[in-house]
Amino acid sequence: MVPDLLLIALAIALDPLPVMSFVLVLGSARGVWKGLVFILSWLACLVVVIVLVLAVTGGQPPAPRSPPSTAVLAAKLLIGVLLIVYGGHRHRRAIAAARDRGAGPGPGTGGGTDPGVARADGQASSARLTERTDRITAWAAAGLAVLLQPWGLVAAGATTVLEADTSHLSAWFVLFCFCLLATAGLLAVELYVVFSPVRAKVRLLRLRAWLAGHQEQALVTICLVLGCWLMGKSIYQLTG
């Protein structure tokens, strides 16, 4: 259970979409406070999922080779397959998008965009985005954290929590580490803004731009690695 949970928590923490949105929340008016609300809402989702799972199992894992244990492994196998399929779909879509961009109108065809116009449009879009994020309320930040939660990865974590034996203190420690690691990226960004606000503003904007350019690669890698791990381990336990 321990390596599975920690790997899933790391995958949740490395998901670029929540981090990109979190940076926008921090860049809004009273962003530190809204960022804290975002983190608390994010953490509450994880805690609620764990509590619901433990309420179902009573804190006792199903017996090995029993029908519930087999069902848990089958669910984990299904999630692994779905992650691989989703990762493959994102990869094919990224390749198709890159191919479409490469096949765009060439010079002299009338389809080009003047660099000055493109720069002006980019600045106008940035200004509109800043204006919209400044209007984000604390409640909206909390709702955003719920919507951006990578629920597929959380579901994988839930099937792993089913194996937790809460009669041992170590199980509670592992669950605590799961929540902490899954929230570590957001906490690090929040603390950076609190203790170094001026420097953080510039670097976080660069981070968001970098994530925007690499989010597809990151999502595909996370889905494929975690999906292969869950599928391989589930097959081994089902057939071993």
N, C-alpha and C positions, 0 to 999 in steps of 0.2 A: 504493500500500500504506500509506503513512504516515498520510494522513487517516483511512482506514478503521480502522486499528489504534488510533489515538488516540481516535476516536469510540467504538469498542467498549470500550476501557479506561475511558473516562469513564462509559459506561453501566453497566459492572460496578461502578465505584466508587460510583455514585449509587443502586444498588439498595437499597431501604430495608430489606428483610428481613434481610440479613446484618448491617447496622449495628444494627438493633434487638436481635438476638440477641447481638451483640458487647457492647453496653451491659450486657446482663444478665450476661454472663460477667465483665465488669470489676467489676460490683457484688457478685460473690461473694467468699468468703474467698480471700485471695491472688489477687485478680482481675488484678493487673498481670502476674503471672507466667503465669496462664492465658490472658490476652489476648495475650501474646507468643507462646505456643504456638499459639493460634488464627491469628495473623498468619503465623507460619512455615508452618503447614499450608496456609493459603490460598495463600501464595506458592508453596509446593511444587507445588500442583496446576497452577498456571499454567506453572511451569518444566517440569514433566513433559510437559504437552501440547505445549509448544514443542519440547522435545527429541525427542518422538516424531514430530512433523511434520517436523522437519529430518532425522531419521533416514530417513524415507521419501523425501524429496526429495534428500537428499545436500547440502542447502544451496544447490541450484540450482533456480530457478523453471522451470516448464515453458515451452517455447517458445510464443510467441504463435500463436494459431489452431491449435495442435496439439490432438489429442483430450484429453490431460490438462488443458490449459489450459481447454478448453471445459467439461470435467467440473467443474473447480474453480468456474468461473463459474456453472454450473448448480446446484451445491451451495449457493453463496452466494445465488443467486436463491431457492432452495427455503427456506433459512433465513430470508431476508427475508419471504417469504410467510407462513411459519409464525409469525414474530414478529407480523406484522400480524393474522393470524387470532387468535392468543392475546390480543393487546391488545384486539381487538374483543370477544372472549369475556369478558375481565375487565371491560370497560366495560359490557357488557349485564348482567353479573351484579351489578355495583355499582348500576346503575339499578334492577334488580329488587329488590335488597335495600333500597334507599332507599324504593321504592314500598311494600314490605311493612311497613317501619317506619312510614310515613305512614298506612297503613291499619290500624294497630293499634287495640286497644280504646280507646274514648274514655272520658271521665269518667262515672262513674255506672254503668258496665257491670260493675263488679266485677273488671275486669282490670287496674286500675292497681296500681302498686307504691308503697308508702309510702316517702318519701324517706329516712327514718331507717333503714329496713330495707335499702334499696339501698346507702346509705353504709356500713352495717355489713358487708353482703355484699362490697362493694368492698374494704374494709379487710381482711376475712378472706382474700379471694382474693389480695390483695397480699402478705399475710403468708405464705400457702402458696407463692406464687411465689418469694418471697425465700428460704424454707426449701429449696425444690427447687434453686434456683440455687447456694446455698451448698454443696450436695452435688456440684456439677459437679467432676469431676477434670480434670487436665491432658489425659489421653487423650480424655476426653469432649469437651473443648474442641477438640482437634485433629479428632476425627471430625465435630463440628458444622460446622467450617469446610469440610470436604469436602462434607457434605450440603447446605450452604447456598450452595455455589458456584453461580452462575447458569450452569448448563452450556449452556443455549441460546446465551447470549452468548459463552461460551468457545468453543463450536463455531464461531460466526461468526468469532471471532478466529483459530481454527485454520485455517479456509479462507483467511484473509488471509495467515497466516504461510507458507502454501504458496508465496506469491509472493516470499518473501524470498531475496535473493541474498547469502549469507553470505561471499562473496569480498570484499565491501566492508565496511569497518569501520562505515559508517553504518547498515548493516542491523542489526548487533549493538546499536548505540546505540538504534535504534528499538525493538528487542525489549526492551531494558532499560527504556526509558521506558514501554512497554506494561505491563510487570509493576509498575513503580513507580506509575504512575498508577492502575492497577486496584486497588492496595493502599493508595492515598494516604489515603482516608477512614478506614480502620482505623488506619493509622499516626498520623494526626492525633489521633484520639480517644485512642489509647494514650499518646502523648506529653503530651497535655493532662492526663490522669490522673496521669502520673508527676510532672509539674512543678507541678501545682496540684490536688492530690487533693480538698481540701475544696470548693473552688468547682466543680470538675468534677462531683462527685457530684450536686449539685443541678441543674446545667445539663444533664447527660446524662439525668437522669430526665425533665426537660422535653422534651429532644430526642426521647426514646423515645416520650413521649406524643404529641408532634406528628407523628412519623413514623407512629404507629399510626393517627392520624386522616387521614393523607394518603397512605398507602402505595398504595392503589388508583390514585389519580390519577398518582402517580409511576411505578408499574409500567406503566400504560396508555400514558403519554407516552413512556417509554423504549422500549417495544416498538414503538409506531407510528412514532416518529421514526427509530429505527435500522432497522426493517424497511423503511420507505419508501426510506431511503438505500441499503441493500444491494440492494433489488429494482430501484430505478431505475438504479443504476450498473451492475448486472449486465446488465440489459436493454440498456443503452447499449453496453456492451462486446461483448455477443453479436451485436448487430445493426449495430454501427458499422463 
